[in-house]
């Protein structure tokens, strides 16, 4: 999949149209209706487990302006952190570079603060501007690293609550960039875990000229290993977060749900990360998974934890993670072509080919319900089962169209591959990708453990929550519908195993009883 222009457009619209963080764009819309039958049991403040992080108390604090007014060229100001996620209290170092005389850094927590989506945690500086030395290039794998940069500042985080954070780099010449950070909660028990897909962010990151998709000459000289020790070159420095993840963060906190936060790297590092979690929410593009990551998520489902994949193409690429000089799991390996991987024929369980591909193929459908199909597409979502509990309060009837909501990537239920049952196809949308007629599916299945698993079937599910998807997708009607469906989903999932209350009806269209994906998938 090529890096999608959608996310760049989303960030651009947000900055110029709203003047503050992305989801603040929806501040004037009416709040979504929470279904009465699925209210979250209140066992403590914030509608969640007693003790620990109280999202309602946090969101009662004053909000702040955290937007960007001027980006400037990439080299004007940029930065990265020595951790993708931390436990509160872990110091985090910022490595920043700027051509401006001075640099000031503000750290914001994102959420829902009375219509604003940020709270200012701290501001440091100004520091003398410094243009950091360039990058190191490892020719064998085309890995780019900025690990030689000198640290700019260290942040103590002892008072920072769990959440998704943006460091705003403010250069004195008026240019800005973000740097993202996740602060984990002490326990996921009784909570809805919002999962930041940082391995996918890094896969698409072409800072220094190389990503897992291309090098200067295209796919053939792409990187085989990418490093977290460098800035992100897209999403205003925050990669996919502002366009494909932050709108869901704002909605979940607006609903007062008992939330917690983690990254997919944490899934890899801690097999007990999700112990006791009520739900895990995978956001708009969560493609790159190590075997340990997938095992942790599958085990949680099998214990009754609900899963939601609010994007297409999830759990599609198999990766390895290794340390860099700055710490564990800072190098991400994905050869994509099995025969290129040095482990081919020696340790096929850790080959970095696609999950559905041999050797040791394990299609993602056994976890997500749907199979990734093709890219790029742009089509309408068509409602197939309006009687589903997920569509309560939307007013959508069978055959109703949600214009432009399918794409640019999509999933489909395909019973030719391992598929959990019962599985219910809620929207079944005809599209054409690369000249081949196909379907995109929104699906929901339930398990013997009671877990419910939702797959949105499109990579354009999160952006309508803020109505910033770009041309051809959007408007108040789509925003209301997707916000209500997502509210139904989050509220039911936060209440415990959704399959106990909402068992899936086995309803699969005839077209989904066996087929092949039409798209080339490099």
N, C-alpha and C positions, 0 to 999 in steps of 0.2 A: 504494500500500500504506500502510495506516495504521501508525503506530508500534506495534510489537508489544508487548503486555503481558508477553510471555514474558521479555524481558530484564530488566524491572523485577523480575519475580518471581524470576528467577535470582539477581540481586544480593541481594535480600531474604533468600532462603533461605540463601545463602552466609554472609551476615553474621551472621544470627541462629543458624543451625544449626551453623556450623563455627567461627566466631570468628576466622577468618583467610582469606587470599585464596582465591578460588573453588576452584581445583583441589586445594587441600589437603584438600577433602572426600573425595578418593579415596585418601588416604594409606594406608588400611587394606586396600585391595583388592590382590589378587595382581597382579604385573606381567604385562603382555601377553606372549604367546609370539611371539618373533621367528622368522619362517620361515627354516629353515636354508638353503633353496635361494636365498634372496634376501638373504643377509647383505651388509652394506655392506662393500666392499673397504677394508681398512685401509692407507692410504698415509701415515698420520701419526697423531698423538694424536687421540683423539676419533672415530676411525673415518672420517675424512674426509681432505681434502687436507692435505699436509704444510705446516707453517707456519701462521701466522694464528691465529684464534680457536679455542681448544680447549674445547669445551663440557663435556667430562668433567672437566677440571681446574676449570672454573668451578663446576660443580655439586657438586664436592667441598668447596667452601667452606661455612661455616655458614649455615643458613637463619635467617630472622627472621619475627616476627609482623608482618603488614602490614595486618590487617583493620580494619574500621570498626565501632565499637560504637554510634554514635548519629549520625544524619544531621542532624536538625533541619530547619528550613525552608530553602529554597533560598538565601535571602539571608544565612543565619547565617554561612556560609563558602563561598567559591567562588573559582575561579581559572582561568587559561589561560596558555599559553606562547607565545612569539613564534616558535616553530618546531614543526611537527608531527613532523618527523624531523631528525636531525642526523648528521653524521659525528663520531665520538669526537674530543673536543678542541675542538669548537665550543661557545662559551659559549651558554647558554640563559637567557632572562629569564622569571621568573615574575611574573604580575600577579594579585594576590590581593585579596579584599575580605572583611571580616568585621565583624560587630557585637560580637565579643568583645573584652575588653581586650587580649589578646595572641594571637599566632599563631606556632606552630612548624611547620616543614616538614621532612619526611623523604622522601628519595628511595630507592626500592626497585627492584631489578631482579627481574623475574619469571622463573621457570624451574622447576627441580626440584632442591631441595636436601634430599635425604634424607627426603622426605615433605612438607617445607614448600615453598611456591611463591614465596618471596621471599627476597632478600638485601638487607640494609640497606647503602646506599652512603654516605649522609651525612645528617646532621641539622643544620639551621641554625635560629637564633632562640633565644629568643622575640623576635619583632618587636612593636612597638606595634600594636594592632589599628587598622584603618582601614576605614571604609565608603566604598568608592570611589564616585565620581560615576556617575550612571546611564549610559544608552546613547544613542548617536546613531542617528537613524532617517532613512533616505533614502526619501522617499515614492514616488519613481518606481519603485523596485524592491522596496520594503519590506525593505531591508537594515538589519540591526541590527549595530552595532559598539560595542565597549568599548575602542577604540583610544586613547581619552583617559585611560585609567587610568594611574596612576603605577606603575612597576615596584616590586615588593616585594623581590626578591632575584635575584642572578645566580649561576648554577651553572657552575663549571668542570668539564668532563667528560673531561679528558685520560686519566684512569685507568679510564673506564667501558667495559666490553666491549660488543660488539654485543648488542642485546636489546630487549625491550619493558619499559618502565619505568612505574612509578606514583609520582607525587609525592603524598604524603598530607598534606593540610592539617589540622592539629590545632589547633582553636580552644580557648582556655583555658576556655570554657564547656562543653566536652565534645562539641561538634559537629565533624564531619569531612566531608571530600570528597576525591576523587581528581582528579588531572590527569594525562593520559597523555602519553608521549613514546616515540618510536622512535629507537634509536641504530643507524645502519647500519654494516655491516661494510665494510672497504676493498675487498673484491672478492667477487662471487658465484660465482667460478669453483670448481667442484667441490662446491658447497653446495646445500642445500635452503633456498630463500628463503621465509620466512614473511611474508606480505603483509598489512599492516594496512589496512583499508578506510576510511580517514579521510574520504574524500569522501562516503561513504554516512553515516558518523556525522554529518557536518555537515549533510547534507540533512535529516535527521530532527530536528536540534537546533532547538528552538523557544524558546531563551533570548531574552528580550526580547519574546516574543509572536509571532514569525514563524519558520516553517520553509519548506522548499520544498513542503510539503504543506498548510499552513494558516496563516491569520492569525486575528485575533480573530473574524472573521465566517465563516471556513471557507476552502474551496479558492479562491474567487474573489479574495480579498485575500491569498493566500499570498505569500511572498517569491519573487522571480524571481532574486535574487542573495543568497547567504548568505556571511557572513564568518567566517573562522577566528579573528578578533580578538574572541573572547568565550568565556565558559565553555560547557560542555555542560550541558544541563538534565536529563539522564537518565543512567542507569547509574552512579549515585553520583558523577557528575562525569566518568566515564571512558567515557561513551557505550556503544557495543556491546562494548568490549573485555572487560570482566569476564565477561559472559555468553556471548558468541558467538565469542570468540577465545582467551582465556587458557587454556581447557581443552586446546586443541590445542598451544599453546606448551609447556605442562607435559608433555604426552605426548611430543612430539618431543624435548625435552631429557631426559626420563626414558629414552628409547631410545638416547641418546648419539649422535644423528645430527649430521652436519656442517651446522649451521644457520647461516643469516644472516637479517637482518631488514631490511625496507624498508616503505614505505607506497605506496599507489597514486599519491600525488603524485610520488614518486620515479620511477615509471614514466613519468610525463608529462615530467619535467625531464631525464631521462637515457636516451637511446635505447640506451646501452650498459650499462645497469644490470644486465642479466641475462646478459651475455656469459659463457659457460662454465658457467652454472648447471645443476645436475642436475635441479632441479624448482622450481616455484613453487606455493605453497599459498595459494590464495585462501580466506578464512575465511567465517564464517557468513552474511554479508550484504554483498555486494560489487557494488552495483547501479550506481554512477555512474562513467562512464568518458568521458574525453576521447578524441578520435581518436588523439592521440599515445600515450595509455595503451594503447589497444587495439592499435595498431601495434606497440608494444614487446613486448607479450605474445604476439602472433601470430608475430612474427619469431623470438622465443625458441623457440616450439613448432616452427617450421619449421627450426630448427637442431638439434632433438633434445632440447630441454628439456621434461620432463614437466610437465603442468599438472593441478592438482586444484582443483575448485570445491566446497568443503565447505559449500555452502548453495544455495538456489534464487535465481532472479531476478538472477543475476550479469550484468554488462555489458548492462544493459537501458536505462539512461538516458544520453543523450549530453550532455556538459557542455562548457563553456569555463572556463578558469582565467585569472585576471588578478591583478596585484599590488594589495596594499593599502598604506597608509603604512608598514607594518612589514616588507614584503618581498614577494618573488614568490609567485605562486600562492596567495594568501590570500583571494581572492574566487572563489566558485564560482557559475556561472550555469547555470540550467536552467529555461527557460520552459515546457517540456513540451508546450505547444501550439505547433506550428510557426508558425502565422500570427501569434502574438503576438511572436515573436522579431524584433527590429529587423533581423536579417540575412536574414530570409525574402525569397527572390527575388533577393537580392544576393550571398549567399555561402552557398549551401545546404549545402556541405560541412561547415560549422560550425554549422548549425542545432542548437538544443538541444531537439529532439523526441526521442521514444524511438527507439532504434536500429532496431527493426523497422518504423518508420513513415516514410512519405514526408514531405518529399522526400529523396532520397538514402538510401533505406532500406537497411539492412545488418543483417539479423537476427543476434542473438547466437549462434544455433545453429551458425553456421559456425566458431565458436571453442569454445563450451562443449559442443556436441553436443546439448543439450536447449534447448527454448524455454520461457521463463516463461509460465505459464498463468493463475493466478488466486489470489485471497486473499480471505477467510481460509478455511482448511480444517483439519480435524483427523481423521486417519484412520490405519489400520494399514498398515505397509509389508509387502508380500507378495513373498517370494523367488520369482524366476522361473528363475534359472540357478544352482543350488547348485554346479555343477561349475566355476564360475569360480574362478580362482586367488585372487581377492580374498576369497572366503569360506572359504578353507582354515583349519582350526582352529576354526571356529565351530560345527560340527555341525548347521548349518541345512539343511533339506531343501526340496525344491520345495513351494511353498504355505505355508511357515512364515510366521507372522505376528510382526511386531515392533510391539506395540500403541502407537498414538498417535504414531508417528514421522513421519508425513506432516503438514506444516503449519508455520506458518500459510500460507506460500507454497510453491509447488511448480513443478517443471519437468517437461516431457514431451518425449520424442523425437517429432518430427513431420516425416515425410519430405516434406511439402508445402513445407517450408522448406529452405534450404541446410543439408545435414547431411553431415559427413565420414563416409566409409566405409572400412574395416568398422567398424561400431558394434554393441556388444553391450548389450542391455538386461538387467540383472542382477536388478532388482526391478521389478515392473510392478503397480502398486497402484491398484485402483479407488477413486475418491473422488467426492464430489459437492460442487461449489462454486457457490454462488449459484443453486442449483436445477438445475444442469447436470451430467450424469454425465460423468466424465472419468477420466484415469489420471495418476499420478505415476510417473516412471521414474528409477531409478538406472542410469547408463550409463557405458560405457567405450569409447573408440575409439583407434585407433592410426594413425600417419601414415607416409608414406614416409621421413621423417627418423628414424624410430624412436621418436618421442615417444609416450607414453601420456597420454590426457586423460580425467579422471574427473569426473563430475557427480553429486553426491549426490541431486539432485532434490528436496530438502526443506531448508527453513531450520532444521530441528531436528536437524541432524547433529552439531554440535559439543557441545551441552549434555549429551547422554548420556555423554560421556567423563567427566563429573564427576557424573552422575546428579542433575542439578539442573534438569531441564527444566520441572518444574511438574506440575500435576494431569493425569493421563491419559497421561503419557509418562515412563517411567522404571522403575526397579527393577534389581536385579543382573543379570538375564538380558539385558536390553537393553544395559546398560552393558558387559557382557562381550562381546556380539556386535559392537557398534559399535567398541569399543576394539580388538578383534582385526582387524576389517576395516580400520580406519584404520592399525593397525600393519603389516598386510600391504602396504597402499598406500604408506605412508611409507618403509618399508624397501626395497621394490622401486624406488620412485622415486629414492631416495637413491643407488642403485647405478648409475644411468645410464639411458639411453633404455629405458623399460620395454617398448616395442613389440618390441625385439629378442629379449626373453625371453618376453614375454607378449603375443603378437599377438592383437588382438581377433577374436572370431568374429562374423561378420555375422549377428546374431540380433535381429530387430525384430518385435514382435508385430503381428498384422494390424491392430489398432486404431490403430497409429501411422503408417499409410501415408497420412495426409492428414486434416487436420481444422482446426478453428479454436479458438483459446483462448476459453473461455467468460466470462472475467472482464473487467470494465471496469478500466482500468489506470492511472488517474490517481493 
